[in-house]
Amino acid sequence: MILSIWQQFIDGLQQTGWLEFIAVIAGIASVWFSRKENILVYPVGLINTIIYIYLSIKGQLYGEASVNLYYTIMSFYGWVLWAKRNEQKEHVLHITFSSKKELLQQGLFFAVFYAGIFLALSWLKKAFAPEAIPWADALASASAYTGMWLMARKKVESWHWWIVTNIASIPLYFVKGYVFTSFQFLVLLILAVAGLISWRKKAQQVA
């Protein structure tokens, strides 16, 4: 079993196209910048998201395609928020914990998107995309929607959602043949845990 997965990984790496390679490197770099609270997370991340819109549609991962379109839009939104400064030239937005009310809003936000994406993908699977995996794609997509929204607002809890996204995406992309992308999500999972630890410390200092 392990040897079979390893062989699939090696074969997948050999078949990785240059577009996927560039997207993976940009994706890992953007999360690294995010952990460091560096605004370069957005321009570098745009390289990743735009390429993955194309790759996701090609692989019939329509939920992930919608996520990357959303990432692209939210990257511009987050870029503006992170760049804002007051009259003293200090950044306006700081890393903070979510309130109980905000946590409830986040849960509802996730639930609404999960239900919507799951129903849409279930229809697509029956109509013309038999290879779609509705529940897994919806989980990865809805958690990513939530994580990106919270990251733009510098909420510590964004990393919780990124961890869910990465765990769901590792097997999802692997079975679709995007082995290098699957490996990317393994790296991103490690970075997400590191990001959570880093942002928690910064939020505690602000509080």
N, C-alpha and C positions, 0 to 999 in steps of 0.2 A: 504493500500500500504506500509506504513512505517513499520507496524507490520509484514507484509509478508517478507520484506527485512531483518528485524531484526531476524525473525525466521530462514531465510536462513543462516544468519550470524552465529547464534548459532549452527544450524545443521552442518554447514561447519566446525566450530571450533572443534566440537566433532569428525568429520571425518578426521581432519588433521593428516597426518602421521608424524613420527618423522623426516624424511628427510626434509619435507617442513618446519617443525618447526625450525630445525637447519639452513636451508637456509635463512629463514626470519630473525632470530636473527643475523646471520653473515652479511646479507645485510644491516640491520639498523646500525650495528656497523661500517661497512665499510664507510657508508655515513657520520656517525658522525666523523670518523677519517679524511675523506676528508675535511669536513668543518673546522676542526682544522689544516689542512695542515700537517697531520701526515702520514708518509709513511706506517704505518700499514694498511692504506686503501687497499693496494694491496694484501698482504698475506691473510688478513681476507676476502677480496672480492672474492678471488679465491675459497674459500669454498662455497660461495654463487653461483658463476657462474657455477661451475662444477656440483653442484646438480641440478641447474635449466636447464642445458642442457638436463639432463635425464627427469625431470618433464615436460618440455615444449614439448618434443617429445611425451611423453606419453599422453599429453593433446591435441595433434595435433596443438600446437602453434608453427609452424615451423619457422615463422619469429622470434619469441622470442628465439627459440633454436639457430638460427644463431647468434642472438645478444649476447647470453651468450657465444657462442664459440668465437665470436669476443672480448667480454669482457675479456675472459681468455687470449687470445693472447695479447691484449692491456694492460692487467695488468702487464705482464712481461716487456713490452715496457715502460710503465709509471713508473714502479718500478726502472728501470735503469735510466731514466731521472731524477726522483725525488732524486735519491741517488747520482747523480754526484756532485762532489765538485772540487773547484779549488785548487791551490797550498797553499792557505791560509786556506784550509779546510772549505771554505764557500760554501753553496749551489749555484750552477750555475743557476738553474731555479727559477724564481720568478713569483708571480701572477701578470698578466698584463691584460689590456684591449686589445681587438682586433682592428686592424686598419680597415679602410673602405674596403681595398682590401681583408683582411682576412674575414671580414663579408660576402663579396660576395662569396668567396671561400666556406665558411661554408654553405651558402644558396644553392649553386650548389651541394655541397657534399650531403646535405640532399635530394635534389630533385632527384638526380641520384639514390640514394639508395631507396628512396620511390617508384619511378617508377619501379625499378627492383624487389623489394620485392612484390609490389602489383601485378605485372604481374605474377610472379612466384606462388604466393599464389592463384591467380585467377585460374591458370591452375591446381594447386593441389586440389582446391575445387571441380572442375569438375571431376578430375581424380579419386581421392581416399580419399579426406579429406573434406567431405561435411560440417563438423562442423567448418571449418576454417572461419575466419572473415577478409578477405583481407585488407579492407581499414583501420580498426582499428589496426590490427596487424602490417601493414606496417607503420602506423603513429608512433606507440609505438617503433617499431624496428628502423626505420630510424632516429628518433630523438635521440634514445639511442646511435646509432652508432656515431652520430655527437657529442653528449655530452661526450662520452668516449674519443674520439679523442682529444677534446679540454681540457678535464680534465688532460690528460697526459701532455699537454703543459702548464698547469696552466693558462688557459684563463678564465676570469670572465664569459664570455658568455656561458660556459659549463653548468652553472646552469639554464640558460633560456631553454636549450634543455632538461635538466633533469626534469624541471617542466612540460614541454609538455609530456614527457615520462610517468611521474607519473599520470598525469590527464587521459591520454589515457589508461593506464594499470589498473587503479582501476576497471572500469566496465568490461574490457576485461577478467581479471582473475576471477572476481566474477561470470560472466555468464558461465565460464568454470568449476566452482566448486571449484576453489582454493581460498576459502574465506579468509583464513589466509594470503595468499599472497596478496590478494586484500587489506586487512587491512595494510599490510606492505607498499604498495605503497602510502597509505594515510599518514602514518607516514613519508615516504620518501619525500612526497610532502611538508610537513611542514619543514623538515630538509633542503630541497632544497631551500626554500625561505630564511631560516636562513643562509644557505651557501652562497647564492647570496649576502645578506647584508654584511656578514663577509668578503667575498673575495673582494667586491667593496671597502670596507674601506682599506683593505691591498693594493689593487692596487693603490688607491689614494695616499697612503703613499709613494709607490715606485715611482709614477709619480712625 
